Amino acid sequence: MVEKTSAPISIMLGDGNPLVLSAMSEMFDRDARFSLVATSATAEGFLGTVMRVPVQIGVIDWELPVLGAEKLTEVLRAQENAPRVIIYGNDDRALVKRAMSAGAAAYATRSGSTDTLIQTCLDVAAGKMVFPFLDVRELRNDPIESLSRKEKLLLDALATGLTNKELSRELEISTNTVKFHLSNIFDKLSVRNRAQAIAYYYSHKAKDGQG
């Protein structure tokens, strides 16, 4: 009986630096486990391609012009059949957390080896999440991490003591939308009102600062 070989993992790369993009393209081209579908020097180009062509894995530079990897990942998260995103950037724990919150499947540091990036791609293709510096299990259990980016922005503003009308102006959304987001925030944080939400926010900030 002949053993079936696995199909190569389809992958797309996004980086604004042509030298980096060329080097990464060559690396994945040489590896038979991957099928390099396309590359892009901009977030808009990346999005346009993956909307037309099925791609399993997207490797995106944190500072990819013009939108950046964080915003691009958020946009992709709302699309059906979007690739699982691996963001790569500096060794910064805060960036790793932002990447995870945006919906990325993994974060690879620029200081890491090419072998590490390849393995991260293989792990993500297998359904794993890979985030250096972070305990993924702990973050999954943190209610703050379950908030969307908009909800986090609203909670940040709420903590400064703004009213619903002021929140509406600050975030340029209607007061009804503010109420909708607040209701979602209260549910996710298991609190009943604004005061409890603010208290939770500051206790989380204090805990995070000690980590």
JOBEL-V551370 format. One record per pair of residues at least 6 apart in sequence whose C-alpha atoms are under 7 Angstrom apart, sorted by the first residue. I is the first residue (numbers start at 1). J is the second residue. Records with the same first field share a line. If there is no record, write none. Layout:
I=J, J
This chain:
8=32, 33, 34, 35
9=33, 34, 35, 56
10=34, 35, 36, 37, 55, 56, 57
11=34, 35, 36, 37, 55, 56, 57, 58
12=36, 37, 38, 39, 55, 57, 58, 59
13=38, 39, 40, 58, 59, 60
14=39, 40, 41, 42, 46, 59, 60, 61, 64
15=21, 40, 41, 42, 60, 61, 64
16=41, 42, 64, 65
28=34, 36
29=35, 36
40=46
42=64, 65, 66
43=64, 65, 66, 67, 68, 72
55=83
56=83, 84
57=83, 84, 85, 125
58=83, 84, 85, 86
59=85, 86, 87
60=69, 86, 87, 88
61=69, 87, 88, 89
62=68, 69, 70, 87, 88, 89
63=69
69=87
70=99, 102
73=85, 102, 103, 104
74=102, 103
76=82
77=103
84=104, 105
85=104, 105, 106
86=104, 105, 106, 107, 108
87=99, 104, 106, 107, 108
88=107, 108, 109, 110
89=108, 109, 110
90=109, 110
91=109
93=133
96=107, 131
99=107
101=145
105=124, 129, 130
106=129, 130, 131
107=130, 131, 132
108=117
120=130
139=145
143=188, 189
151=181, 185
157=167
159=198
164=175, 178
165=175
168=174, 175, 178
186=192, 193, 197
191=197
